[in-house]
Amino acid sequence: MSCFLPLAWLLNPSVSPIVRSTALAVSMGAAWPHTGLPNPAAGFTIGALQAPEAKQQPEDKKAPSKPSPERVAECVKQIESALKSREAADRAAPLAGAATVVDPKVAAAVARALQDKEVAVRIAAIDALGRMEHRSALEELHRYYQSNKHALHEEEKVFPELLRAIGRHGHESSVAILSDDPFGQKYHKAIEARIYALGNIRSVKAVEALLDLMKIAGNGKTQPYMAELRLSLQHLTGEDRGPTRAEWIRWWNDHKSGYALPKSAPELKGPSAKKWQRFWDAGAEKSAEEAPRTGRERQPQKPGEGKRPEGGSPEEKPPL
């Protein structure tokens, strides 16, 4: 038995089709996406058949079941063995499935891949930790940020994925990290990821951080990102004060005393809902697009090859 994938997870409508199809292909021993190579993770197996869980709102989800010690040990062993490979595809292969083996030991094993020289392997590890519904996974992401935050500013691909993964947990402890010099970023995608990640944390502290960002940075810096700020605040508060900084600040000044978030996340509709979902789906798309290839696989793709469908949603938040 190894890092096997429960059928309920594979059939859960909240799991991105890209992540689901990639993980299922890995579990069945198919070639690693975009490579044509034999899959080194063919040891994955699908768990015992069980009925899929009913679709629930994130705040109503139950904590994931605790894996057996044997399953944890086998998963850690598989990751450790894979990380010794000279091939990036081999090193990345076990990481997606590891996200379903929710245990601090597995999180620590996945975190070792954060030091990999290949961007695609680091992104795969980040995405797995972002989807692992356990505090230890979030702590590994926090640790990686704190230890590498200056170097990460130069990482055009890795840094936005790290911020997205931190935000996917939706935990209040991430507010300080996500509001750390938000406009001192080198790349637009990193600023966008910080704003949307704060918008996924159901805490008044996240609302305060977004409004403080507007106040401190000034109109010149915030106006290019007002669409993202507006959407994040809509997702948290259910309010829509339009695309101008002044209206949002005025609303907050009138309501911040004793303010409490709505009991459940307000429902976004129309283009706003699509834009919000597209951001969270993009992490899975990036993971699939960046699937590592080796040597002879680095050939130009034919038109239409390697395309993946969109889909998915943020995973359940760890308990506060």
C-alpha positions, 0 to 999 in steps of 0.5 A: 500500500502506498500514497493511494487515492480514495475514490471519494476524493477522485469523484468529489466535485470540488476537486479540479478535473486537471488534478483528478485526471493527472493523479488518476493517470499517475495512480494507474501507471500511465505516462507522466503528463506531457512526457510519454515516459513510463510513470515511476509512481505506478505503485499508487493504488486506488483506495477501497470503494466508497460512495462519494461525499455529498457536495457541501459548503467549505465551512461544512466539510468534515476533516479528512480521515486520518491515514493509517501509519502504514499508509503514511510510512509507505507514502513517505518512503515513496517520496524519499525514493523519488527525490533521489532520482536524477529525472525531474519527472520521477521526483515530481511523480508522487507529490500530487497523490501525497496531498491526500495522505494527510499527515505531518510526516507526509507534509515534511516529506513533500516539503523537501521537494521545495528545495529542488533545482527544477521549478516544476518540481517545486511548484508540484510540491507547493500545490500538494501542500496547498491542497493537503488539509492539515495545519502542518502543510500550511506551516511548511509553506509559511516556513518556506516563505520566511526562509526564502522571501527575498529570493522568492521575489525573483521567482516569476513562476514559483512565488505566485503559486506559493502565495496561492497555496497559502491562500488556499488554506484560508487560515487567519495565521497567513494574513501577516505573510500575505500583507507583507509589502504587497506592492513591493513585488517584481511581478504582477501575478505575485501581487494578484495572488496576495490580494486573492489569497487574502480574499479567501481568508474568512477573517475580519483581519483579512478585510482590515489588511485589504483596506489598509493596503488601499489606504497605505499604498495610495491611489497610484499603486492600488488603482491598477489592482482595484478589480482584484481588491474589489473582488476579494472584498466582495468574497469576504463581505458581500458588499460591492462599493464599486471600482474606486478606492475612496468608496471602499475606504468610506464604507469601512470607516463607517462600519469597521467598529464591531464589524463581523463577517457574514456567517457564510461566504457570500455567493459571487455571481456572473463574471465575478464568480468566474474570475474568482474560480479561474484564479483558484483553478489556475494552480492546477493548470499551472501544475499540469503545464509545468509537469517536468519533462526530460531529455528526449521529451523536450520536443515541440508539441503538436497543435492541440496536444497537452491541453487540459480542461478547467475546473476545481475549487479551493480546498477545505480550510484547516481549523482556526 
